[in-house]
Every structure is written in C-alpha cells, then in structure tokens.
Amino acid sequence: MLTYEHLSFWEKRTYLEQLDAVIIGSGIVGMACAIHLKKAKPHLKILLLERGYLPTGASTKNAGFACFGSPSELQDDLNNLPEQTVWDTLAMRYEGLQKLFELVPKRCIGYERCGSWDLMHEPLDSDFIAYLNQHVARITGQTQVYQADSLKIRRSGIQGFTTAYKNRSEGSLHTDLLIQSLHQLCIQRGIHLLFGTEVLSLEIGNSSNRVITAFGSIESERIALCTNALARKFFPLEVEPARAQVLVTSPLPDLKIKGTFHFDAGYYYFRNVHDRVLFGGGRNTAFEAENTASMHPTDGLQNHLESILRTNILPNQTFSIAYRWAGTMGVGPAKSPIVKTVAPGVAVGVRMGGMGVAMGALVGEKLSKLMQ
Ligand SMILES: Cc1cc2nc3c(=O)[nH]c(=O)nc-3n(C[C@H](O)[C@H](O)[C@H](O)COP(=O)(O)OP(=O)(O)OC[C@H]3O[C@@H](n4cnc5c(N)ncnc54)[C@H](O)[C@@H]3O)c2cc1C
C-alpha cells in the first residue's frame, strides 16, 4: 500500500497540503456542499474524500423520484408526527428540488415533470384531499396539486388497486445523470476528489483538525461529514442505516407504465425508466432485517417485490429481472435531516431518509454555510 508519506512533492502539493476544507462522502450532499462552498469562497482549497471506487451511498442507487409527498405518506406522517413537522418537511423537500434545479439544469439530469400516482384500495375522504391541497398551495404556490385519477390504473394495466391520486407537480430524474452532473461541476470548480479513501477517524485539534485514512492523515481547518447513514461512526448522532432494495426489469415493448407511482405510504415505489420498470421498497415488511448497512439484496425481499411486480404492476407480461441492488438510507427518530456543527471546524449534513434526491442540494447548501 502506497501511504501518503511516500507520495511525490507534486502529489502531496496537489491533493493533501494546505487544505482549507475536507468533505467526507461524495453523494449528493457532499458534492452540493463542496460546490456551494467553492462558489461562496473561491480561494478555498477543497478535497472531497470517498470510500468507494465510485460513490457508494444512496445517491447512486436511488429510484430518481423528484417527489415531496404522496397523500398516503402524508396521511401516515400526520398520524405519527406533529402537524407542523409534516409541513416543514414537505416544504424542505419542495425547496430542495428547486435548489437542485438551480444547481443542475433539469435537462442535464433527465428531469421530467411526469406526475406521480398514489395507488390505494379505498378512496380517501375528499375533505382530506382538499386539506392537503390547501397546505401544499400555501407552501408551493400551486393549486389543486392532488386530484383523484383512478383511470390511470386501468390505462397502466395495473391490478389490485381501485383508487389513485395524482400529484401533478412531482416528477422523475435520471440518478446517473444527476451524479455525473454534480461530479462535473466539482471538477469544473477545481474541487479535488479522491476515491477509494475511507476515513477511519477524525482528530479534533485546537487550531486544526485531522482526517485519518488507511493511507495517512490529512490536515484541514474545516471538515464536513456527509456520510449519511454511517455518520454515527464519528459522532453520537441520531442516524442509523436502513437498507432499501430495488429491481429493474428487462425492456418491455409497449410498456404502459409511464410516470412515477407509490403505494402503502410511500413504502413501495415504481416508475418507468425508458422501456423498463424500476420497482423498490417493501422495507416495512422486514424493518428489523433491513436495519443494516449491508448493500446486498436479499432473496426474501427481492422475491416479495418480484411477486407484486408480476401480479399487480405488470400482470400477464413476459419479462425478466435485469438488475437487482440495495442501497443504504440514513434514517432516525425524526424525518428531518441533521445539519449542524458538531465540533470546532466540523459540521455534519446527514439523515436524508428516502428523500435525499429532493433535499440533498438544500442540505448541501446549508452545510456549506456552516463551513464558511
Ligand atoms: C434504493 C433507494 C431508493 C431511493 N429513492 C429515492 C428517491 O426516489 N427520491 C429521493 O428523494 N430519495 C431517494 N432515496 C434516498 C436518497 O438517495 C438519499 O437520501 C440521498 O442520496 C442521500 O445522499 P447523501 O449524500 O446524504 O448520502 P449518500 O449518497 O449515502 O453518500 C454518502 C457517501 O459517503 C461515503 N462514505 C461513507 N462513509 C465513509 C467514510 N468513512 N469515508 C469516506 N466516505 C464515506 C459513502 O460511500 C457515500 O458515497 C433512495 C435511497 C435508496 C437507497
């Protein structure tokens, strides 16, 4: 192993010396934080460290839903959380999406305002939908966001659901294009990135801090921790890993599924990706087993997803499962993210739950302000 000690003058000077900020984790939050920090303070020398040979967190493994709240998810949240918290979280997701589009133009990340449909077995009370529309209009400025649209079920060939509510303001994006766009922005802004570099510990000092890796240690005045579910390794934060599993079908000719769909309070989600279907979720059937940072899909949950896919989403169709994977979300007792300073010169932006596509750019920006 080539340790830092044996690097050349050029290598040390480029990557490791006179750093103003080290950002740990190259997901949406880490990259957004680096880009905003560099924009605010162009003279800062910033290094982004990533443990994987590519970004190995939720940001490259998610479903690409650009969403801020489905009726059944909001209903579930309203039953379990203070009302104000529910609207604050929705507002943060909505604002986060606007921040994301400011950072990376919609056309560069394959964004489509395709709408989303929340599938159910029973209609919701129309007063409840009116109440949702009233609050969402206050937050987003858009009226009649939620509307009953059960025809979509028949048009999509879906079985086992009777009612659907459309959210006309949600959409989808291409996760790969998003991460590539952020990476390109980092490079364009002169932010240095090192992959395959796991941070083992941090040493907090009086005038400077140190980041300890297997290759050696790196000194930096400022450190941002953007390791999402894995942040508890460094500080006693209320965040823990939750595995989320996904599959993608082979291409389907004449695919009728178009747009993004959720059911069971957002615990299940599917969408088309060109002529394939991406389907994920089901964590609520095995909370304890899925409370893990393992990124390996399991037969039990994958078979469960495949069975729903074949019975309800794509009944009577011939296809195979072309991709299966699992990613790690950072969850906790609250649905809101943790963005705060935890030690002199050290700030964290973690606990994005299943909403980091929506909130990540905003959290990255907030975190960058703590680093200035
Ligand atoms: C399957 C799945 C589907 C999802 N679908 C959606 C969706 O449709 N819409 C939505 O809004 N959200 C979705 N999410 C959630 C969203 O992807 C996350 O909330 C978001 O990507 C989190 O971004 P992040 O930058 O905080 O963390 P991450 O992307 O997890 O990044 C953390 C990075 O830190 C690195 N790291 C960790 N420890 C260390 C260390 N010690 N040293 C160096 N590097 C380290 C990791 O390798 C990783 O790259 C989904 C998540 C999953 C898993």
The ligand as an SDF file (V2000), in Angstrom:
LIG
                    3D

 53 58  0  0  0  0  0  0  0  0999 V2000
  -32.8510    2.2990   -3.0690 C   0  0  0  0  0  0  0  0  0  0  0  0
  -33.0430    3.7370   -2.7150 C   0  0  0  0  0  0  0  0  0  0  0  0
  -34.0250    4.4840   -3.3580 C   0  0  0  0  0  0  0  0  0  0  0  0
  -34.1920    5.8320   -3.0690 C   0  0  0  0  0  0  0  0  0  0  0  0
  -35.0630    6.5600   -3.8120 N   0  0  0  0  0  0  0  0  0  0  0  0
  -35.1600    7.9040   -3.5970 C   0  0  0  0  0  0  0  0  0  0  0  0
  -35.9900    8.6950   -4.4250 C   0  0  0  0  0  0  0  0  0  0  0  0
  -36.5940    8.1910   -5.3750 O   0  0  0  0  0  0  0  0  0  0  0  0
  -36.1220   10.0260   -4.1390 N   0  0  0  0  0  0  0  0  0  0  0  0
  -35.4470   10.6070   -3.0890 C   0  0  0  0  0  0  0  0  0  0  0  0
  -35.6060   11.8100   -2.8550 O   0  0  0  0  0  0  0  0  0  0  0  0
  -34.5850    9.8770   -2.3380 N   0  0  0  0  0  0  0  0  0  0  0  0
  -34.4290    8.5530   -2.5730 C   0  0  0  0  0  0  0  0  0  0  0  0
  -33.5720    7.8040   -1.8180 N   0  0  0  0  0  0  0  0  0  0  0  0
  -32.7940    8.4910   -0.7780 C   0  0  0  0  0  0  0  0  0  0  0  0
  -31.6220    9.2670   -1.3780 C   0  0  0  0  0  0  0  0  0  0  0  0
  -30.9640    8.5130   -2.3590 O   0  0  0  0  0  0  0  0  0  0  0  0
  -30.6540    9.6280   -0.2610 C   0  0  0  0  0  0  0  0  0  0  0  0
  -31.3770   10.2880    0.7650 O   0  0  0  0  0  0  0  0  0  0  0  0
  -29.5150   10.5400   -0.7250 C   0  0  0  0  0  0  0  0  0  0  0  0
  -28.8880   10.0080   -1.8540 O   0  0  0  0  0  0  0  0  0  0  0  0
  -28.5300   10.7130    0.4050 C   0  0  0  0  0  0  0  0  0  0  0  0
  -27.4540   11.4780   -0.0890 O   0  0  0  0  0  0  0  0  0  0  0  0
  -26.1850   11.7040    0.8340 P   0  0  0  0  0  0  0  0  0  0  0  0
  -25.2130   12.4740    0.0390 O   0  0  0  0  0  0  0  0  0  0  0  0
  -26.6180   12.2260    2.1500 O   0  0  0  0  0  0  0  0  0  0  0  0
  -25.6470   10.2540    1.1770 O   0  0  0  0  0  0  0  0  0  0  0  0
  -25.0210    9.1070    0.2920 P   0  0  0  0  0  0  0  0  0  0  0  0
  -25.4000    9.1940   -1.1170 O   0  0  0  0  0  0  0  0  0  0  0  0
  -25.3040    7.8330    1.0080 O   0  0  0  0  0  0  0  0  0  0  0  0
  -23.4790    9.4540    0.3520 O   0  0  0  0  0  0  0  0  0  0  0  0
  -22.6570    9.1860    1.4510 C   0  0  0  0  0  0  0  0  0  0  0  0
  -21.2910    8.8820    0.8820 C   0  0  0  0  0  0  0  0  0  0  0  0
  -20.3630    8.7870    1.9590 O   0  0  0  0  0  0  0  0  0  0  0  0
  -19.4650    7.7370    1.6560 C   0  0  0  0  0  0  0  0  0  0  0  0
  -18.8610    7.3180    2.9220 N   0  0  0  0  0  0  0  0  0  0  0  0
  -19.4920    6.7270    3.9590 C   0  0  0  0  0  0  0  0  0  0  0  0
  -18.6070    6.5090    4.9590 N   0  0  0  0  0  0  0  0  0  0  0  0
  -17.4150    6.9960    4.5370 C   0  0  0  0  0  0  0  0  0  0  0  0
  -16.1160    7.0610    5.1290 C   0  0  0  0  0  0  0  0  0  0  0  0
  -15.8830    6.6090    6.3720 N   0  0  0  0  0  0  0  0  0  0  0  0
  -15.0960    7.6090    4.4140 N   0  0  0  0  0  0  0  0  0  0  0  0
  -15.3190    8.0990    3.1580 C   0  0  0  0  0  0  0  0  0  0  0  0
  -16.5360    8.0390    2.5500 N   0  0  0  0  0  0  0  0  0  0  0  0
  -17.5660    7.5130    3.2360 C   0  0  0  0  0  0  0  0  0  0  0  0
  -20.3390    6.6820    1.0150 C   0  0  0  0  0  0  0  0  0  0  0  0
  -19.6100    5.7500    0.2640 O   0  0  0  0  0  0  0  0  0  0  0  0
  -21.2730    7.5330    0.1520 C   0  0  0  0  0  0  0  0  0  0  0  0
  -20.8050    7.7220   -1.1620 O   0  0  0  0  0  0  0  0  0  0  0  0
  -33.3820    6.4500   -2.0790 C   0  0  0  0  0  0  0  0  0  0  0  0
  -32.4170    5.7100   -1.4030 C   0  0  0  0  0  0  0  0  0  0  0  0
  -32.2320    4.3690   -1.7340 C   0  0  0  0  0  0  0  0  0  0  0  0
  -31.1610    3.5930   -1.0220 C   0  0  0  0  0  0  0  0  0  0  0  0
  1  2  1  0
  2  3  1  0
  2 52  2  0
  3  4  2  0
  4  5  1  0
  4 50  1  0
  5  6  2  0
  6  7  1  0
  6 13  1  0
  7  8  2  0
  7  9  1  0
  9 10  1  0
 10 11  2  0
 10 12  1  0
 12 13  2  0
 13 14  1  0
 14 15  1  0
 14 50  1  0
 15 16  1  0
 16 17  1  0
 16 18  1  0
 18 19  1  0
 18 20  1  0
 20 21  1  0
 20 22  1  0
 22 23  1  0
 23 24  1  0
 24 25  2  0
 24 26  1  0
 24 27  1  0
 27 28  1  0
 28 29  2  0
 28 30  1  0
 28 31  1  0
 31 32  1  0
 32 33  1  0
 33 34  1  0
 33 48  1  0
 34 35  1  0
 35 36  1  0
 35 46  1  0
 36 37  1  0
 36 45  1  0
 37 38  2  0
 38 39  1  0
 39 40  1  0
 39 45  2  0
 40 41  1  0
 40 42  2  0
 42 43  1  0
 43 44  2  0
 44 45  1  0
 46 47  1  0
 46 48  1  0
 48 49  1  0
 50 51  2  0
 51 52  1  0
 52 53  1  0
M  END
$$$$
